[in-house]
């Protein structure tokens, strides 16, 4: 193997060593000293914090597979099905920045535990729902719980594991578990709905969240950002209101809330430029890695979940497959996503996040192309399943690369904001992608024709964005992109703006 310097070797083998250090699974032998292993208490803390994210990933995947059954169970028509996803993702996107700052000011563990308690209540409400109003209320509360959980858990993780190999390994393991969550959710969702009821998709969260609530006080100490005691209330109100209005306008295809949302976001920008203690420093968006990394995240999470939603409708309504079969069709190719979550870090360490991000996004788009030609013949599965294998691998690879890109080249005090931005981008994208491409599909009178048109738009947008991202992240002043520097070393990359 070509000799690498110490920093590159750590980046190359980091995620493989996660398996050995955390789960006791032997990894490939690499001729470099192993970084410090996680201690017993650290493993338990990782299990709790990453387990919460894994549970939320499973929950989203389960409900995605079971959408038609859930809608039918509470009397929600086909046109209302996207709201089961959107009602969750809208608050998850709109409140992420606010919840992240609240965690810093009022206590990260406190917000994390509050989120778990809210998730228990929301899941019980969804499981016992008898009408669309109860169901959608439960999904809104689950989305709010997600907005509270993600920034609280990630900030707890980054404060407990200092900058360097330990934190990088923890974040890499988080990516692999989130990828695995989708696969588990697809398989478990189809099984639960097929053998029990769609209500089990909600109830499964309850024992896990209760267990996390019970063990968290004994494992995790309270933490908060020192020297901050004031919440930027004008910034919090304008950014949250603006995001909610813009996303609602996309879902409902309404101009007035869109105008209000844009005005609120413009007001937020002006407030943050002048605030002595801003909710989110807008100057961070001037960095190419943050700007283009989050644009990449927007494309990644707009197009792929929408493709999965449209394919789910295709499997149910066109091929007339059962929920269990649908879960297997998504779950088995999901194993490629788990593999990508483990080895994407090796690719980034060797080739840099710019190359890995654009190649991964290209694979995601090209793997969707064969789905444009799916027919009503069940033999179309012979094309669909391999395409999902390839597409999921590319999808998760570019997720890891975009996360590295969007959080690279920043000092420690801005890492929480950068993580909040990437989380917000993800939730906004999931929220708007499904209704936008569903609207495109609905322009055709024949359902299968509409699915073909929407997937064609998916491919064009994805591949065109690859070109923009490649040039947006090009090295400046002879330097490599900050994302690659961060992946290859333990020191923050210098600003390339």
PyMOL commands that set and color helices and strands:
alter all, ss='L'
color gray80, all
select helices_A, chain A and resi 6-23+40-65+67-74+78-94+96-106+108-127+132-160+165-195+200-219+233-252+255-274+282-286+288-318+323-351+353-373+378-406+412-442+447-472+482-488
alter helices_A, ss='H'
color red, helices_A
deselect
rebuild
show_as cartoon
